[in-house]
Amino acid sequence: MRSEISGLNEFQKSDDEAPEDSEPEDSEDVGPFISIPGTRDLGLGKPLALAFARECLPDEFDEIDYIFGGRGAYRNFEALLQRKRALTLV
C-alpha cells in the first residue's frame, strides 16, 4: 500500500490488497510505516542532471540545459542520452 503524506512517500507491507491511493487510518501512528524521501528531497532534479552533463557530456551541456527549461525534460533528456549512447539500461 502506498500513500503520500506531507511530501513523503510512505509504504506499508500488507497481506491484504488495499487500493494504492488509500491513506492509512492511523497515519499519525508510526506503526509499521517507513518514510521514504521523495525525488526533490534527495536532490535528484535538474541540478543533478546538469552536474552529470557538465562532467560526462560537456559538449551537450547547453542542449541539456535548454531541455530542462521546458516540459518533458526527463523524457527529452533520456532520448538525448540514448542518441549519444550514454545511457545504460539495466
PLY file of the C-alpha trace (Angstrom):
ply
format ascii 1.0
element vertex 90
property float x
property float y
property float z
element edge 89
property int vertex1
property int vertex2
end_header
0.00 0.00 0.00
1.31 3.49 -0.85
0.21 6.92 0.25
1.50 10.46 0.01
1.68 12.24 3.36
3.35 15.64 3.76
5.58 15.22 0.71
6.94 11.84 1.75
6.09 8.51 0.25
5.09 6.04 2.93
4.88 2.33 2.35
3.38 -0.45 4.40
3.78 -4.14 3.76
0.38 -5.73 3.92
-1.09 -9.17 3.25
-4.42 -7.75 2.11
-4.85 -5.89 -1.14
-5.84 -2.31 -0.30
-6.21 0.35 -3.00
-2.92 2.05 -3.68
-4.30 5.54 -3.20
-5.92 4.91 0.19
-4.45 6.60 3.23
-3.90 4.54 6.37
-6.48 5.13 9.09
-3.87 5.91 11.72
-1.34 7.86 9.64
-0.17 9.71 12.76
0.93 6.45 14.39
4.43 5.36 13.37
3.41 1.68 13.30
4.88 -0.44 10.52
5.40 2.54 8.16
8.73 3.84 6.97
9.19 7.25 5.38
10.95 7.34 2.04
12.13 10.73 0.83
10.76 12.00 -2.46
12.84 12.86 -5.51
13.09 16.52 -4.53
14.26 15.63 -1.02
17.13 13.60 -2.48
18.24 16.32 -4.88
17.62 14.20 -7.97
16.28 17.03 -10.11
17.66 19.46 -12.63
20.84 20.35 -10.66
21.95 16.70 -10.62
21.22 16.26 -14.34
23.19 19.41 -15.15
26.11 18.31 -12.95
26.12 14.97 -14.80
26.04 16.80 -18.15
28.84 19.13 -17.12
31.06 16.21 -16.11
30.14 13.47 -18.59
28.73 15.27 -21.64
30.33 18.72 -21.66
29.74 19.19 -25.42
26.00 18.65 -24.85
25.67 20.85 -21.77
23.92 23.77 -23.48
21.37 21.46 -25.11
20.71 19.66 -21.82
20.31 22.98 -20.01
17.79 24.01 -22.68
15.95 20.67 -22.35
15.47 21.26 -18.61
13.89 24.63 -19.29
10.76 23.11 -20.77
8.11 20.44 -20.42
9.01 16.76 -20.79
12.55 17.44 -19.64
13.33 13.94 -18.35
11.79 12.25 -21.40
13.84 14.50 -23.70
16.97 14.08 -21.58
16.62 10.31 -21.75
16.17 10.49 -25.54
19.34 12.57 -25.84
21.26 10.10 -23.66
20.06 7.23 -25.86
21.08 9.08 -29.04
24.53 9.73 -27.57
24.76 6.13 -26.34
25.35 7.50 -22.83
22.52 5.56 -21.22
22.93 2.09 -19.77
19.66 0.29 -19.22
19.57 -2.34 -16.50
0 1
1 2
2 3
3 4
4 5
5 6
6 7
7 8
8 9
9 10
10 11
11 12
12 13
13 14
14 15
15 16
16 17
17 18
18 19
19 20
20 21
21 22
22 23
23 24
24 25
25 26
26 27
27 28
28 29
29 30
30 31
31 32
32 33
33 34
34 35
35 36
36 37
37 38
38 39
39 40
40 41
41 42
42 43
43 44
44 45
45 46
46 47
47 48
48 49
49 50
50 51
51 52
52 53
53 54
54 55
55 56
56 57
57 58
58 59
59 60
60 61
61 62
62 63
63 64
64 65
65 66
66 67
67 68
68 69
69 70
70 71
71 72
72 73
73 74
74 75
75 76
76 77
77 78
78 79
79 80
80 81
81 82
82 83
83 84
84 85
85 86
86 87
87 88
88 89
